[in-house]
């Protein structure tokens, strides 16, 4: 079987001669008018059907019913359903005393491929934690939502479980989130936390470990 792209006699070098089945032969096809009218008919059918028939507002697009086939989500009145593994906005996890669990180790800022995390560290004068973030900022406009900062954090101090996405803003500075906007959610404690061993090396009390309920997904 010969290759249809193989050059034949009389064909200029570098040109492809279309097979007979791909060539336009009839005057009707050469005029292109039937194809134009057919396209207009299809577009008109969809337009009038979506214009006059009722629209199912179900946010699950694949589960919509009815003649109207519009799949547009009318945000913000309608909001899509986020999957269970959705990486939402960042948040700094607080300790029981309200301070962030972050120890300013710079691992999240170092591993961030977008370099959207900026940290300035301070020191506690008489605390085994030693360091804390004086300034912790995330430029959400530069963030690529990879989740590497969450994986790199050794203190479970940053999470992306808020279930919300970045809101539109008019000013670039409004998209830079500081500690005052990032520190939220349920306080978290772990048995390995060094601040439980300030006075002695005894294990922490049983009520030191708190279950972490999932944050509600924004509706």
N, C-alpha and C positions, 0 to 999 in steps of 0.2 A: 504494500500500500504506500503510495507516494505521499510525501509531505505537502500539504496544501500551500505552505509557505515557500515551497521550492520554486525558484525562478524558472520561467519557461522561455521558449524562444520568442524573441521580439520584445521581451520585457526589459526596460532599462535597468541597469545595474543599481541595486539598492532599493528597488521598488517592489511592493508586494501586490500580486494580482489576486483579487478576491475570487473565490470559487463561484461557479455559476449560481449556486443557491443563495449567495449573499448579495448578488447584484440586483439592482432595481431595474425591472424590465417593463412593467406596465405603466401606461400614462397616468393611471390613477395614483400609483405609488410615487411617481415623479412629481405630481402636483402637490403632494403632502397635505392637501385639504382634508381628506378623510381622517387622517391621523390627528390633525388639529381639532376638527369637530369632535372626534372621539375623546380627546383629552379635555376639551371644554365640558363635555357631557359628564365625565367622571368627576371633575372638579365641582360642577354645579350640583350634582347629586349629593356629594358630601356636604357642600355648603348649606343647602336647604334642609337636609336631614339634621345637621347639627344646630341649625338656626331655629327651627320650628319645634323639634322634638325635645322632650324634657331631658335634663342631664342628671345622671346619677352622681351625687356628691360623695360617694364612698371613696375614702382616701386610698383604699386598696384598688389600684387602677385595674388590675387583672380580674377583680371580682365585680366590676361594674356591669350593670344590666341596662337594657333599653336600647332604643334606636340611636340615641346620641352617642357617638364614638369619641367625643372629646376626652383626651387624657390629661388635659392641663389641670394642675392643682391650683386652686384659687387661694394662694397664700396672701395674707396671713389668716384669713378666715378658715382655710383648710390647711392642714399640715400633714406631711407624709409620715408614715409609720417607720421609725428607725428600727433597724434589725438589732437583735440582742447584742451583737458584738460591735455596735457602733462606737467609734471613738469620738466622744463629744469634746466640749471645751475643757481646758485644764482646770484643776483646782489644787490648791495646797491643802494638805490634810492637817488639821489641827491636833495638838496634844490635849490632854485633859485640862491643862491650865490655860488653854486658849492660844498658846504660842504655836507657830508652825513646827512640824516635825523636821523640817529641813535643817541640816547641819552645815550648809554652805560648802559642800565638798566639790562642787563644780562638775560633777560627773554628767549631769543632765545637759549643762551648757557645752561640755566638751563633745558629747556624742551627737548633739543636735546637728543634722546635716544642713539645716537652713540657717543655723546660727541666729535663732530668734530668741534665745534665752540670755538674759543679762543678770548677773549676780554680783553684789558687793557684800563681802563678809565682815562681820563684827565678832568680837570675842566677849564671852562672859568672864568676869573677873574671878569667880569662885564656883564654877559649875563644871561638872565632868563632860558636858556636851562640848565645851570649849568655844565652838563657833555657831553663829546663827546668821541668817540673811538680813542685813540691814536694808538691802534693796534687792528685790526679786521681780523681774519684769519679763513678760512674754509678749512678743509682737505677733499677735494672732494672724496678721495679714501675711506674714512671712512663713508661718508654720505650715508644714506639709502634712500634718496629722499622721505621722509615721508611728508614734507611740514609743520611740526609742528612749525618750526621757523617762518614761514610766518604767521601762525595763531596766534602765541603768541605775535608778535610784536605790541605794542600799538601805534607806530608812522608811520606805513606803510613804514618802513625803509628797509625792505628786501623782495625781491620777487623772484619767480622762473618762470618768464615769458619770459625768453630769447629764448626759443625754441631750444636751443642747448644742446648737451650732453658733458660729460667730454671727453677731447681728450687724447689719449694715450701719455705717456711720458716715458723717459728713466731714469729720476731721481725722487726719491720720493719727494724731495723738490719742484719740478716743479708742483706738484699737489696740493700744499698748496697755496690758493689764498688769497692775502692780499687786503688792501683797494685800492691800485693802479690798481688792476685787477678787483675788484668787483664793484667799483663805476662807473656806466655808465647808459645810458638811459636818458629818458626825465625827466626834473626837475618836481617835484610834490609839490603842495602846498594845504593845507586844511584850512578851516576857523578856526579850533580849534588850529592851530599851535601857540604856545606861542610866537614865535618871531615876530608875527604880532602885538603884544601888548606891545612892548618895551616902546614906548613913552606914550601911553594912552590905555584905554580900549575900544576905538571905534572899531566897526567892521572893518575888512579888506576891501580894495576896491574890486569892483566887478571883476576886472581882476586878483585877487589873486589866484583864483581857476582855474587851468588849466586842461582841459581834458587830459586823459592819453591814447594816441594812443597805440595800441598793437605793440609790437616789431615784426619785420619781422622774419619768421621762416627760419632758415638756409637751404640753398639748396645745 
